[in-house]
Amino acid sequence: MSFSPTTSAVLVRRRIATYFVGGIAEIPRLVGLLAQRGHVVHELSVDIRDGVRESSMVCAVLLPGDETEPLLDHLRELPAVVSAELA
């Protein structure tokens, strides 16, 4: 059996912070996007406050290092997302 670097990627743990509008109704969509892309969420923290326009979600995921920016870009494309960045 031979090892090919193109078939195996080193997974890194990334903490992603996402700021969004729409409150609690948006949580399933945000977590669903991560699951749909095959990312396992290891930690999840959500801050939703009454009377505050934006809410936040911070999660830890394992992913190949070269997939970090594409994941952030994909989150930013969602209509409810105000910003997504490394935490």
CORDA-V471194 format. One line per field, one symbol per residue. ss: DSSP state (H for helix, E for strand, - for the rest). phi: phi as a letter, one per 20 degrees, with the letter a starting at -180 (. if undefined). psi: psi as a letter, one per 20 degrees, with the letter a starting at -180 (. if undefined). Layout:
# CORDA-V471194
ss: ???
phi: ???
psi: ???
This chain:
# CORDA-V471194
ss: ----------EEEEEEEEEE--HHHHHHHHHHHHHH----EEEEEEE-------EEEEEEEEEEHHHHHHHHHHHH----EEEEEE-
phi: .ddcffecdfececeddcdbdomffeggffffffffeneeeecbcccccfndfddccccdcdbfgfeffgffffffffgeeeabbfe
psi: pqppiiipqppqppppppprribhhighgghhgghhjjppohqpppopppipgqrqppqpqpqqhiigghggggghiphipgqprp.
